[in-house]
Amino acid sequence: MGTISIKKRHSIRKDEIAEIMANLRMHIGPAEEMYRSDQIEKVDTNSPFTLFLIHKQPFLMKYENWVFPTIRGAIVYPISQRRITVDTGAIPFVINGADVMRPGIISISDDVKEGAPVTIVEDGHKKPIAVAVALFGYQEIKQQVKGKMCRTIHYVGDSLWKLEL
């Protein structure tokens, strides 16, 4: 992912906020309440992401047809849903944008679904280090012993992480 530039930034209406929150609730359940705000700004970028600013911070992103917390959002408002924990050996690879491989996975929340977003957290402090798309559901990942399990789309140190608003 190259440098992200902002095309357009504006406040959104309450009905649009309700739609975003409903989409978010589908992915993180009741934890969506932490992200509620009366004022949310939408930021269109030259990347595949549309960002949503809460308290002027890029805490949510829309990618393809789903809304999910950015890494910054998951750090400020930690969620336990849709979470995959990786061991310390996988961390350097994931924070450089590598996809998540089965041998590096320590634990998986049982709500992980194929094609849905997940937060990748490190084992030590349980801090988010990436957002990825699960290539398999919970049961399939548990049964695998090798191979790529998640496609990383946003990671610590990428241009979305470095974006200044």
Summary of the structure (lengths in Angstrom):
residues: 165
radius of gyration: 15.3
end to end distance: 18.1
largest distance: 46.6
contacts: 526
relative contact order: 0.17
helix: 27%
strand: 36%
